[in-house]
Amino acid sequence: MFWFSFILLVAVQLGEASNDANCGKASVGLNARIHGGQYATQGMFPWQASLKSLKHPAHLSYCGGTLYNNQWVITAAHCVDEMLGGTDPNMWQVRVGLASVAHWENGRQDYNVTRVILHPHYHLFRPDQTKIQAHMDLALLKLDSPVTVDNFVNNICLPDSDARVGTDCIVSGWGVDSMHVENSTPDDESDTLKWTYAPILDPGYCSQPHVWGSMMVSSIMVCAGFEHGRDDACEGDSGGPFICPSPDGSHWELQGIVSWGDVPCGEKPTAHVRVTAFMSWIQQTIQSN
């Protein structure tokens, strides 16, 4: 069973990152290694965005996203698909600079959305009656004005290359507890942003039949995390950032976008959209809009 599943089939051209000088830096450092989930504080993940759908007002945070280029948020296409969320920009609000989605925090910034752009090859289909799968699960949201960069809000860097297998990366979001995902409600979402380490795994391992088999298309997906009950992304974390340290350790880079995993969460590694495979599309779309 999947909390969201899809198959990616087509490779895309790799582009080069176009980052500003201060991207990928947080005012609150990550000093402690962890093996389970931990609550974040404001400023720890200043690129983390919360997407709130006005079609689903009961959800404190409908999906996650990542702030890039001051006015653009990168997320998963299935979050804003008409069937699941809605591509009308008037139906979305984006919040940045926050840790809690339940309480107001000084420093939080709220924005309306003026553009919702799905990857042109994205579509949903049903391989059977139990799954919804997707193709090219990537979308961009344009905010109605540029964010104010401060101690709580900052852009992420896009990578110039893939992080190596074995790199300890981080996934964060407000998703539901893995114990509740099969019968989850909006009340099961985390009020406070959570994060955990998730190492990048060898695609050959993740492509084994007992893990993800042929669903793991390594050229445009990143497989990361653990098996058998370790903390990981879950339902509600979709679209959020999977970040890794830069090669020189000076900043954080967006290596993946949370897409799908197993139920209960943490039983198998999570699949993320591989950002390096979509760099050209991301940058060309932003420049032309």
C-alpha positions in Angstrom: 0.0 0.0 0.0 1.2 3.5 -0.8 0.5 6.9 0.7 1.1 8.1 -2.8 2.6 6.2 -5.6 3.6 6.9 -9.2 5.9 5.7 -11.9 8.4 8.0 -13.6 9.5 7.0 -17.1 11.2 9.8 -19.0 14.6 11.3 -18.3 15.2 15.0 -18.8 18.1 17.2 -19.5 20.3 18.3 -16.6 20.9 22.0 -16.2 23.2 24.1 -14.0 22.1 25.7 -10.8 21.6 29.5 -10.7 21.7 30.3 -7.0 22.0 33.6 -5.1 25.0 34.0 -2.7 23.2 33.4 0.6 20.9 30.5 -0.4 20.9 27.3 1.7 22.0 28.9 4.9 19.9 28.8 8.1 20.1 31.0 11.2 19.6 28.0 13.5 22.3 25.2 13.0 21.8 21.5 12.9 24.2 20.3 15.5 22.7 17.0 16.7 22.6 13.7 14.8 19.4 11.9 15.2 17.9 8.6 14.3 14.2 9.5 14.9 12.0 12.4 14.2 12.7 15.7 15.9 10.7 19.0 16.1 12.2 22.0 14.3 12.3 25.6 15.5 11.8 28.7 13.5 14.9 29.5 11.3 16.1 25.9 11.2 14.6 25.3 7.7 14.0 28.8 6.4 13.2 27.4 2.9 10.4 25.2 4.1 7.0 26.2 2.9 3.5 25.1 4.0 0.9 24.9 1.2 -2.7 25.5 2.4 -5.5 24.5 0.1 -8.7 26.5 0.4 -10.5 23.5 -1.1 -9.5 21.6 2.0 -9.7 24.2 4.8 -9.5 21.6 7.6 -5.9 20.8 6.8 -3.4 22.9 8.7 -0.9 22.1 6.0 -2.0 20.4 2.9 1.5 19.8 1.4 5.0 20.9 1.8 7.1 23.0 -0.6 10.6 24.6 -0.9 11.3 28.3 -1.4 13.5 29.0 -4.3 14.4 32.3 -6.1 12.5 34.5 -3.5 9.2 34.3 -5.4 8.9 30.6 -6.4 8.0 27.5 -4.5 8.9 24.0 -5.8 6.5 21.2 -4.8 5.0 17.9 -6.0 2.6 18.1 -8.9 0.2 15.7 -7.2 -0.2 18.2 -4.4 -1.7 20.8 -6.9 -3.4 18.4 -9.3 -7.0 19.3 -10.0 -8.1 16.0 -8.7 -6.2 16.3 -5.4 -5.7 20.0 -4.7 -6.5 22.3 -7.5 -4.5 24.3 -10.1 -6.4 27.5 -9.6 -3.9 29.9 -7.9 -6.7 31.6 -6.0 -7.3 28.4 -4.1 -3.8 28.4 -2.5 -1.9 30.1 0.2 1.8 29.7 1.0 3.3 30.2 4.4 7.0 30.5 5.1 9.1 31.4 8.1 7.1 29.1 10.5 7.5 26.0 12.6 3.9 25.7 13.8 0.9 25.6 11.5 -1.5 25.7 14.4 -0.3 28.9 16.1 0.8 32.3 14.9 4.5 33.0 15.2 6.3 36.3 14.8 8.3 36.1 11.6 5.8 34.0 9.6 5.0 35.4 6.2 1.9 34.5 4.2 1.5 34.8 0.4 -1.1 34.3 -2.2 -0.3 32.5 -5.4 -0.5 33.9 -8.9 0.7 30.9 -11.0 0.5 27.1 -10.6 2.6 25.4 -13.2 2.7 21.6 -13.5 5.5 19.8 -15.4 4.2 19.5 -19.0 4.5 15.7 -18.9 2.8 15.2 -15.6 -0.4 13.2 -15.4 -2.2 10.8 -13.1 -3.4 7.4 -14.0 -4.7 4.3 -12.2 -2.8 1.0 -12.9 -5.4 -0.7 -10.8 -8.2 0.1 -8.4 -6.0 0.5 -5.3 -3.4 2.9 -6.5 -3.1 6.4 -8.1 0.2 6.8 -9.9 1.7 9.8 -11.5 4.2 10.7 -14.2 6.7 13.7 -13.7 5.5 14.7 -10.2 6.8 18.3 -10.2 5.2 21.7 -10.0 6.1 25.4 -9.4 4.0 28.0 -7.6 4.7 31.7 -8.1 4.0 34.0 -5.1 2.2 37.3 -5.4 5.2 39.2 -4.2 8.8 38.3 -3.3 9.5 37.1 0.2 11.4 39.1 2.8 14.6 37.2 3.5 15.5 37.3 7.2 16.5 35.0 10.0 13.4 32.8 9.5 13.0 32.9 5.6 15.7 32.1 3.0 16.0 30.4 -0.3 17.3 26.9 -0.8 20.2 26.3 -3.2 19.8 24.0 -6.2 22.6 21.5 -6.7 25.2 21.3 -9.4 25.4 17.5 -9.1 23.8 14.6 -7.3 24.7 13.9 -3.7 26.6 10.7 -3.2 25.1 7.4 -2.0 25.5 7.3 1.8 25.1 11.0 2.3 23.1 11.8 5.4 20.4 14.2 4.1 17.3 15.6 5.8 13.6 15.4 5.1 11.1 17.7 6.8 7.4 18.4 7.0 4.1 18.5 8.9 2.8 15.1 7.8 0.8 12.6 9.7 2.3 10.1 12.2 3.1 6.8 10.5 0.9 4.9 12.9 -2.1 6.9 11.8 -1.7 7.1 8.0 -4.1 4.3 7.0 -7.0 6.1 8.9 -5.5 9.5 9.0 -7.6 12.7 9.4 -6.4 16.4 9.4 -6.1 16.1 13.2 -3.3 13.6 12.8 -1.1 16.1 11.1 1.8 17.4 13.1 1.2 21.0 14.4 5.0 21.5 14.5 7.5 21.0 11.7 9.4 17.7 12.1 12.6 16.6 10.5 14.8 13.5 10.4 18.0 12.3 8.7 17.5 10.1 5.7 20.6 8.6 4.0 20.7 8.3 0.2 20.6 4.6 -0.8 22.1 2.8 -3.7 19.5 2.7 -6.5 20.4 -0.9 -7.2 19.3 -1.7 -3.7 16.0 0.2 -4.0 15.3 -1.4 -7.3 15.3 -4.9 -5.8 11.9 -6.7 -5.9 11.5 -6.7 -2.1 11.9 -2.9 -2.0 10.5 -0.9 -5.0 11.4 -3.0 -8.0 10.8 -1.4 -11.4 9.0 1.5 -9.9 12.4 3.0 -8.8 13.6 4.8 -11.9 16.9 5.9 -10.6 17.8 8.4 -13.3 15.0 10.8 -12.2 14.4 9.6 -8.6 16.3 9.5 -5.3 15.7 6.7 -2.9 16.5 7.6 0.7 15.7 6.6 4.3 15.5 3.3 6.2 13.5 0.1 6.3 11.4 -1.5 9.1 9.9 1.3 11.2 12.5 4.1 11.1 11.3 7.7 11.1 10.7 9.0 7.6 8.4 11.2 5.4 4.7 10.3 5.5 1.4 11.4 4.1 1.2 15.2 4.2 4.9 15.6 3.7 4.5 15.4 -0.1 6.1 18.2 -2.0 8.5 19.1 0.8 12.2 19.3 0.7 14.8 16.6 0.8 18.0 18.5 1.4 21.7 17.5 1.5 24.8 19.3 2.5 26.8 20.8 -0.4 30.1 19.1 -1.2 32.1 21.7 0.8 29.6 21.7 3.7 28.9 25.4 3.4 25.2 25.3 2.7 22.2 23.0 2.0 21.0 21.9 -1.4 17.6 20.7 -2.6 18.3 17.2 -3.9 14.8 15.8 -3.8 11.1 16.5 -3.5 9.1 14.2 -1.3 6.8 12.0 -3.4 5.8 8.6 -2.2 6.4 5.8 0.2 5.0 2.7 1.9 2.4 2.2 4.6 3.1 2.1 7.4 5.6 4.9 6.8 9.2 3.9 7.4 8.8 0.3 6.4 10.5 1.0 3.1 12.7 4.0 1.9 10.9 7.1 0.5 11.0 8.0 -3.1 11.9 11.6 -4.0 11.9 13.5 -7.3 15.5 13.9 -8.3 16.0 17.7 -8.6 19.1 17.6 -10.8 17.0 15.8 -13.5 14.6 18.8 -13.8 17.0 21.8 -13.4 16.5 23.0 -17.0 12.7 22.9 -16.8 12.7 24.7 -13.3 15.0 27.5 -14.4 13.5 28.0 -17.9 10.0 28.1 -16.4 10.9 30.6 -13.8 12.7 32.8 -16.3 9.7 32.8 -18.7 7.1 33.6 -16.1 
